[in-house]
Amino acid sequence: MNMCIHGTIATGVETLRARVKHNMARGASEFCSEWKLIDAGNNEFIWLGNITDMSGMGAFLSTEEEVQWDKDNGCVYKLYTMDELSE
């Protein structure tokens, strides 16, 4: 996994889970090979993904549809990139 998204969603983490599944079916799987969504309680979430095309991911999240969905569902988050540490 090389991306972490940490945030909150007013409509609940299961709403976000359904949206991620929807997005994967409509093309996000082209640049995200695997993902996990963790419910951290109180509408807080942690999403981990293996992103193979960071530009594609950025463009996808920046579409008018995605920005509006975030607003409509009270989804506020920060994105972090990660590198694996090895010995």
Backbone as CSV, one residue per row, in Angstrom:
resi,resn,N_x,N_y,N_z,CA_x,CA_y,CA_z,C_x,C_y,C_z
1,MET,0.845,-1.173,0.000,0.000,0.000,0.000,0.893,1.240,0.000
2,ASN,0.523,2.213,-0.826,1.352,3.406,-0.915,0.582,4.710,-0.732
3,MET,-0.718,4.615,-0.416,-1.493,5.819,-0.138,-2.380,5.599,1.076
4,CYS,-2.476,6.627,1.891,-3.353,6.610,3.057,-4.241,7.853,2.981
5,ILE,-5.534,7.650,3.180,-6.475,8.760,3.277,-7.106,8.672,4.657
6,HIS,-7.006,9.756,5.407,-7.556,9.794,6.760,-8.563,10.933,6.811
7,GLY,-9.774,10.637,7.309,-10.765,11.693,7.365,-12.015,11.303,8.121
8,THR,-13.056,12.100,7.910,-14.365,11.850,8.507,-15.428,11.954,7.414
9,ILE,-16.547,11.288,7.639,-17.669,11.347,6.714,-18.959,11.399,7.521
10,ALA,-19.715,12.468,7.335,-20.929,12.691,8.130,-21.973,11.604,7.925
11,THR,-22.039,11.035,6.730,-23.056,10.028,6.432,-22.637,8.615,6.815
12,GLY,-21.454,8.439,7.381,-21.005,7.141,7.880,-20.042,6.418,6.957
13,VAL,-19.199,5.634,7.564,-18.143,4.920,6.837,-18.723,3.916,5.841
14,GLU,-19.852,3.306,6.148,-20.439,2.341,5.204,-20.894,3.026,3.926
15,THR,-21.296,4.294,4.009,-21.621,5.063,2.805,-20.376,5.217,1.946
16,LEU,-19.245,5.494,2.589,-17.981,5.619,1.873,-17.566,4.280,1.283
17,ARG,-17.735,3.202,2.022,-17.376,1.872,1.512,-18.145,1.570,0.220
18,ALA,-19.440,1.885,0.222,-20.260,1.666,-0.969,-19.760,2.526,-2.134
19,ARG,-19.354,3.762,-1.839,-18.855,4.653,-2.888,-17.543,4.146,-3.465
20,VAL,-16.650,3.664,-2.616,-15.375,3.132,-3.105,-15.642,1.934,-4.025
21,LYS,-16.519,1.040,-3.627,-16.856,-0.116,-4.476,-17.435,0.345,-5.810
22,HIS,-18.310,1.342,-5.765,-18.885,1.918,-6.983,-17.784,2.488,-7.878
23,ASN,-16.876,3.256,-7.274,-15.785,3.863,-8.041,-14.841,2.826,-8.628
24,MET,-14.581,1.771,-7.903,-13.723,0.707,-8.440,-14.371,0.081,-9.672
25,ALA,-15.685,-0.112,-9.624,-16.407,-0.715,-10.745,-16.455,0.216,-11.959
26,ARG,-16.375,1.518,-11.723,-16.480,2.455,-12.850,-15.123,2.996,-13.327
27,GLY,-14.048,2.326,-12.952,-12.756,2.658,-13.548,-11.600,2.919,-12.612
28,ALA,-11.848,3.120,-11.314,-10.746,3.392,-10.399,-9.797,2.199,-10.273
29,SER,-10.279,1.017,-10.596,-9.418,-0.178,-10.511,-8.278,-0.130,-11.529
30,GLU,-8.358,0.793,-12.482,-7.267,0.944,-13.456,-6.005,1.502,-12.804
31,PHE,-6.139,2.227,-11.705,-4.962,2.797,-11.033,-4.889,2.442,-9.554
32,CYS,-5.819,1.626,-9.064,-5.795,1.168,-7.671,-5.940,-0.351,-7.667
33,SER,-4.851,-1.044,-7.366,-4.869,-2.507,-7.474,-5.434,-3.202,-6.241
34,GLU,-5.440,-2.527,-5.089,-6.054,-3.081,-3.882,-6.300,-1.963,-2.892
35,TRP,-7.249,-2.188,-1.973,-7.582,-1.172,-0.984,-8.203,-1.797,0.248
36,LYS,-8.134,-1.042,1.341,-8.762,-1.420,2.607,-9.350,-0.158,3.215
37,LEU,-10.527,-0.289,3.813,-11.169,0.838,4.478,-11.427,0.447,5.916
38,ILE,-10.892,1.224,6.833,-11.008,0.944,8.266,-11.936,1.981,8.900
39,ASP,-12.917,1.498,9.648,-13.821,2.356,10.409,-13.145,2.614,11.751
40,ALA,-12.731,3.858,11.980,-12.018,4.213,13.213,-12.967,4.730,14.299
41,GLY,-14.278,4.653,14.059,-15.262,5.102,15.043,-15.617,6.565,14.877
42,ASN,-16.816,6.929,15.299,-17.291,8.322,15.248,-17.184,8.937,13.852
43,ASN,-17.516,8.148,12.822,-17.480,8.573,11.412,-16.074,8.889,10.894
44,GLU,-15.064,8.437,11.605,-13.671,8.612,11.172,-13.253,7.366,10.387
45,PHE,-12.457,7.575,9.341,-12.004,6.444,8.528,-10.529,6.570,8.173
46,ILE,-9.964,5.412,7.849,-8.614,5.316,7.297,-8.727,4.408,6.081
47,TRP,-8.324,4.927,4.931,-8.359,4.165,3.684,-6.923,3.955,3.246
48,LEU,-6.565,2.720,2.941,-5.239,2.384,2.433,-5.394,1.826,1.035
49,GLY,-4.571,2.269,0.115,-4.660,1.777,-1.250,-3.301,1.617,-1.889
50,ASN,-3.235,0.692,-2.827,-2.041,0.517,-3.636,-2.314,1.199,-4.981
51,ILE,-1.754,2.387,-5.153,-2.016,3.209,-6.329,-0.878,3.020,-7.330
52,THR,-1.244,2.607,-8.533,-0.258,2.365,-9.586,-0.075,3.571,-10.499
53,ASP,-0.979,4.546,-10.407,-0.912,5.769,-11.215,-1.415,6.927,-10.353
54,MET,-0.494,7.640,-9.714,-0.861,8.735,-8.819,-1.581,9.859,-9.566
55,SER,-1.168,10.155,-10.778,-1.828,11.199,-11.557,-3.270,10.814,-11.860
56,GLY,-3.476,9.554,-12.215,-4.825,9.068,-12.482,-5.701,9.159,-11.250
57,MET,-5.150,8.816,-10.092,-5.889,8.895,-8.837,-6.255,10.347,-8.530
58,GLY,-5.295,11.242,-8.687,-5.543,12.653,-8.435,-6.620,13.212,-9.352
59,ALA,-6.552,12.849,-10.620,-7.546,13.323,-11.580,-8.929,12.779,-11.242
60,PHE,-8.990,11.524,-10.837,-10.268,10.892,-10.492,-10.905,11.581,-9.294
61,LEU,-10.117,11.833,-8.253,-10.647,12.457,-7.046,-11.021,13.923,-7.252
62,SER,-10.506,14.538,-8.304,-10.741,15.954,-8.565,-11.906,16.225,-9.515
63,THR,-12.561,15.175,-9.999,-13.673,15.402,-10.917,-14.799,16.134,-10.195
64,GLU,-15.610,16.842,-10.968,-16.747,17.568,-10.394,-17.669,16.616,-9.627
65,GLU,-17.879,15.419,-10.162,-18.745,14.438,-9.507,-18.205,14.029,-8.137
66,GLU,-16.907,13.764,-8.052,-16.321,13.334,-6.776,-16.305,14.472,-5.754
67,VAL,-15.970,15.669,-6.205,-15.950,16.823,-5.303,-17.358,17.069,-4.745
68,GLN,-18.375,16.971,-5.606,-19.753,17.178,-5.152,-20.187,16.074,-4.201
69,TRP,-19.795,14.827,-4.491,-20.151,13.707,-3.611,-19.560,13.940,-2.218
70,ASP,-18.310,14.375,-2.171,-17.674,14.671,-0.879,-18.474,15.737,-0.123
71,LYS,-18.860,16.802,-0.804,-19.634,17.873,-0.165,-20.980,17.361,0.330
72,ASP,-21.669,16.608,-0.527,-23.009,16.107,-0.184,-22.994,15.166,1.017
73,ASN,-21.872,14.463,1.219,-21.778,13.462,2.276,-20.921,13.907,3.457
74,GLY,-20.481,15.150,3.444,-19.669,15.658,4.542,-18.366,14.904,4.696
75,CYS,-17.746,14.592,3.574,-16.494,13.816,3.583,-15.309,14.780,3.484
76,VAL,-14.508,14.817,4.554,-13.346,15.697,4.639,-12.140,14.821,4.954
77,TYR,-11.067,14.986,4.194,-9.925,14.086,4.382,-8.619,14.731,3.950
78,LYS,-7.539,14.077,4.357,-6.191,14.413,3.906,-5.590,13.155,3.294
79,LEU,-4.810,13.333,2.257,-4.138,12.217,1.578,-2.659,12.224,1.938
80,TYR,-2.136,11.027,2.121,-0.716,10.845,2.435,-0.151,9.758,1.527
81,THR,1.052,9.958,1.041,1.734,8.883,0.323,2.657,8.182,1.303
82,MET,2.904,6.921,1.039,3.709,6.105,1.944,4.741,5.312,1.150
83,ASP,5.850,5.017,1.773,6.868,4.132,1.235,7.086,3.001,2.211
84,GLU,7.317,1.817,1.677,7.597,0.653,2.537,9.017,0.765,3.075
85,LEU,9.169,0.498,4.348,10.490,0.447,4.964,10.954,-0.997,4.966
86,SER,12.141,-1.229,4.493,12.684,-2.593,4.511,14.089,-2.570,5.057
87,GLU,14.501,-3.713,5.522,15.839,-3.822,6.125,16.893,-4.042,5.087
